[in-house]
Amino acid sequence: MQRIPCVLMRGGTSRGPFFLSDDLPTDPAARNAVLISAMGSGHPLQIDGIGGGNPLTSKVAIVGRSTRSDADVDYLFAQVNVDRALVDTAPNCGNMLAAVGPFAIEQGLVPATDPETRLTIFNVNTGKRIEAIVHTPGGRVDYEGDTAIAGVPGTAAPVRMAFLDAAGSKTGRLLPTGSTADAIDGMTVTLFDMAVAAMLANAGDFGKTGRETPAALDADKAFMARLEALRREAGRRMGLGDVSQMVIPKPILLAPPAGDATIAARYFMPHACHTAVAITGAVCIASACCTPGTVAHRLARLPGPDAQGRRRLIIEHPSGQTPVEIEQDPDTGAVTRAMVIRTARRLFDGFVHVRDQVA
């Protein structure tokens, strides 16, 4: 069998192998075949690979030096399907993104500085840039710290990420249909593209509270079938074509918050409800909350801006809360910057073995 170097890392609430781009085939079909074999996809337990049998643990990051003058590294995210031998590189993953900086520094792609290292990541999936600040006291990545994030036990060092000009990540427009609200099959939805292409809907329109557990939502087969039908039509209207084999647009159910948060959300991946919320999803939701006329804006308990003109929004989700800091253009109101804080950890490194006929 072929040995391919990789590092298994947790990024935010996701986990998966990180590869250097030079260690994988350049041909997309050959690369995807390697990833499917490595993860063991096509089996619900991914028993013949290193995947975790869950969409959150069946993710891959491919990282290399950037040829762009405005970025340090390129990051390609791959969502590897658990049950089927499919790889989707259409979306981004903001949780896996949290580990890209530490990985790039430790692999020698970016020099570390003391006490922290700032780098710019170009997301190949979306064509957008993200600034990351990694804790590197003494010029070495330090994973220990006192930052806690919902959905991950314990604490770790913070990784700060700022999404730059994230509007139109896949469709080229913040509002792909030109409207803040569209009617699909009698339902009012917002088709929104900020960090991730998404379909935002009012949970109440489905007879839901927006505070159901992911397991309860996944078990409601009639609801899931209707949500998928709406998602496919949303994808067509957003200019994405037939999205039946894609994981975007992401369906997101929204509701007024139960506590002191800004809004409650249930984020779908898209065929299962996330146990927390994707970071790109949190950026998308927070930005929509700040955009008048959207489903999110109508449901949100929107905070006022601080002295610097920033708003701190809190997304309520099944595992707790995720804060997002939003900066808007004072003249147009457009979101210009979205900042989130995540944590990451290196779990192990070595080689993944794939069959000769695949590699």
N, C-alpha and C positions, 0 to 999 in steps of 0.2 A: 504493500500500500504506500501511497504518497504521504509524506509528512509535511504539514504546512504550519509555520509558526503562528501562534495566536495568543492573545491574552484575554482571559475571561474577566469581565468587569461588571460591576453594578453601576449604573448611571441613574440617579433618581430612584424611581420605582420600577425600573426595568433592568434587565440583565441579559448579557450576551457576549459572544466572542468579538474581539477587536482584531482586525487584520491590517497589516501594511498593504497598501494597494500594489506595491511591487511584488508581493508574495502570491497574488491571485491572477488568474488569466485576465487578459485585457478584453477578450471577446465576452460580451454580456451573457450569451447563452452558456458558454463554457464556465464562466464565473458562477452563474446561478446553479448549474449542475453541481459544482463543488459545494456551494452553500447548502443545497438540499441534502447532499450526502453527509456533510459535516453535522448538520442539525438533526438528521434522522427523520426528516419530514415525510409525510405519507402514512404516519402511524400516530394515533392519539397520544401515546406516551413518548413519542420520538425515542423509542427504546434503543434504536441502533445508531444514535447520535448523541450530541451534547445539548440538544434543546431540552427545555424543561416541561414540555407538554402543555404550555400555556402561551397565548400570544405575547404576554409581557416578558417571557423568558425565551422567546423564539425570534430574537432580533439580532442583527449583525451591523457592526460599524466597520467601514473601510476607510482608512485614513492615509493620506500621503502629503508630501510637500506641495504647496500650491504654486502654480506657474503664474498666478495673478499678482499684480503689484499691490493690490489692496487686501491681501489675505496671506496668512502664514501657512495654513494647511487647508486641504480639501477634505470634506467629509461626505461620504455617500452612505446613506442609511438603507438597509434592506430589511423589510418585514418578511420573514420566512413563514409560510403557512404551516400550521401544525399538522392538520389532517390530510392536506393535499400537497403535492410536489410543485408548489408555486412560490415564486419570489416576486415581491412588489417593491419597486424602488420609486414609486410615485410620491409617497408621503415623506415627511421628515419625522424625526422623533426627538423631542426636546429633552426627554429624560436620558436617553443614550448620549445625547449631545453633551450632557454634563460631564461625562467621562472622557470626551475627546481631548480636552486640554491636558488633563493629567497623563493620558496615554501618549499624546504627542510629545510632551516634555520628557517622559521617561524613555521613550524610544529614540530620543535624540533629534527629533524633527524641529524642535523649538528650544533655544537656550533658556535656562531658568535664571531668574533674577531674585534677589533678596529684598524684601520678605515675600513678595508676591510676583507672579508672572502674568502679564496681560498679553493675550494673543487674539488674532482675528481668524475666525473659522468661516470658510466658504462652504455653504451647504449645496452640494451638487444637485440634490433632488429639487430644490426650490429656486436655485440661483440667487439666494440671499446670503447676507453676511451676519455673523453673530460675534460679538465681543465677549470673551471669557476672561475672568480673573481667577487664577488658581493660587492657593496658599502654598508658597514655596520658601519657607524660612531656611536661610543658609544655602539657598539655591537648590533645594531638593523638595520634591512633592511630599507634603505631609497630609495624610488622610485623617488624622485625629483632630477633633474639635468639639465644640459644644452646640453645633447647629443641628436641630431636629427637623425632619420633614415628615408630613403625614404619609403613612403607608410603609415606612422603613423603621425598624427598631433601632433604638440607641441614637447616638449623635456622631457627628463627623465634621470635618473641616468644610466650610462653605465654598461653593463654586458659584460665582456671580456671572450671570449671562444677560446680555442686552441684545435683543433682536432689533436689527437696524433695517428700516424701510421694508418691513415684512409684509406689507400689503400686496395682494396679487401673487401669492407664492406659487400657485399652479395655473391660475387663469389669467394673470396679468392685471386683474382689477379687484379692488376691495369688494365691490358689489358687482359680481359677474353679470347679473341681469340688468344692472342699472337701477335697481329698486331696493329699498330697505325691507320690503315685504312682498312676498309672492304667494299666490294661492295654488296649491297642488292638491287635487282630489278633495277639495273642500276644507283643507287645512291651511292656516296662515303660517308661513315659514320665512325665515331670513336666510338667503344664500350668501355666505360671507367667506371671504378668503383673506385671512390674516394669520400668517405663520402656518396655517393648514386650511385647506378648503373644507367647509363645513355646512351642514344644514341645521339651523337652530330652530327649535320648536318649543311651544309652550306645553309642558307636561300635562297641564289640565285639559288640553284639547284631546288627549288620549285617555282621559279618565284616570290619570296618574297624579300623584302628589309631587313627584320630583324628589321624594325622599325614600323611595323604595330601595331595598338592597339589590345589588347586582344580580344575585341568584334569583330573586323573585322576578325581576324583569326578564332575565334570560329564559326563565321557565314559562313565561306567558307567550306561547308560540304564535297565537293570533296577533298579538301586539308586535312581536318581532317580524312577522311576515309583512304586516302593514308598514312598519318602519322601513324595511328593506325596499318595498315597492316605492315608497316616497323618496328614498335615497337615490334609487336608480333614475327616477324622473328628475330629481334635483341635479344629478350629475349631467344628464343630457342638457338641461337648461343652462348649466354653468359652462357648457362647451367642452366637457370632458368625454363626451361620447358614451359608449356602453361601459358602465363602471361595474358590471356584474363580477368581473375578475379583479377589481381594484379595491383598495381599502379607503379611498376617498371618493366623494366627500364623506366626512365623519358625521353621523347623526348625533345631535346633542339635545337632550331634554333639559329645559330650564324651568325654574320656579322661584317664587319669592323666598328669601332665606328664612330659616327657622330661628337663627340666633342673630349675632351681631355682624354677620357677613354681608356681602354685597348681593350675592345671588346664589341659588342652589343649582347644581348641575349633575346630570348623569350623562357620561361621555361613553360612546360606543365605538368599537375598534375595527370594523363596524358591526360584526356579528355576535359580539358579546359585550356586556357592559363592563367598563373599566372599574377596577376596585378603588381607584382614586381618580385622577384626571391627568391626561397627557399635558406636558408643559406647553407644547404648541397649542393644544386645546384651551388651556388656561389663558394664554395670550390672546387667542381668538375670541374667547368669551368676554374677557375684560375689555378688549377693544370694541366689541359689539355693544357692551354696556354703555360705552362712552359715545356711541353713534346714534343720534336721535332717529326714531322711526323704526328701529329694529325690534324684534321680539325681545331681545335681551334688555334693551333700554327700557321697554315698557314694564318689565318685571323687576328690574334692579332697584336696590336701595343705594343710590349712587352717592358716594362721598364727595365733598367739595375739594378743590385743589388746595395744596399747602402753599406756603410763601414762595416756593420756587415754581409753582404752577403744576406740580405733580399730584396725581391721585393714587392712593393706595387702595386697590380693590382686593377683596377676599372672596375666593371661590369656595363654596361649601360643597363637599363631595363625600362619597361613602366612607373614606378613611380619615376625614378631618377637614382641614382648610388649607388652601394654597393662596398666598398673597402674590399679587402682581402690581408692579409700580408702572404707571402709565404717564407718558409725557405727550402733550398735544400742542400742535401749532396754534399760537394764540389768535391768529387771524382766521384760519380755516377750520380749526377744531380737529384736523386730521391727526391721528396717532403717529408720532414720529419715532417713538422709542418705547419698548416694553422690557422691563427688567424683572428677572426672577432669580431666586436663590435655590440651588439644589445641592446635593452632596453626591459623592462617588466613592468607590473603593475598588482597588485591584484585588481580585480573588485568587487567581493563579495564572501562571504562564507556562507555555511549553509548546507542544505540537498537537494538532488535530490530525487524525489519520483518515484519509478518504481512499476509496477503492481505485486501483490503477485505471480501470476502464472509465472512471469518471474524470479523474485528473488528467 
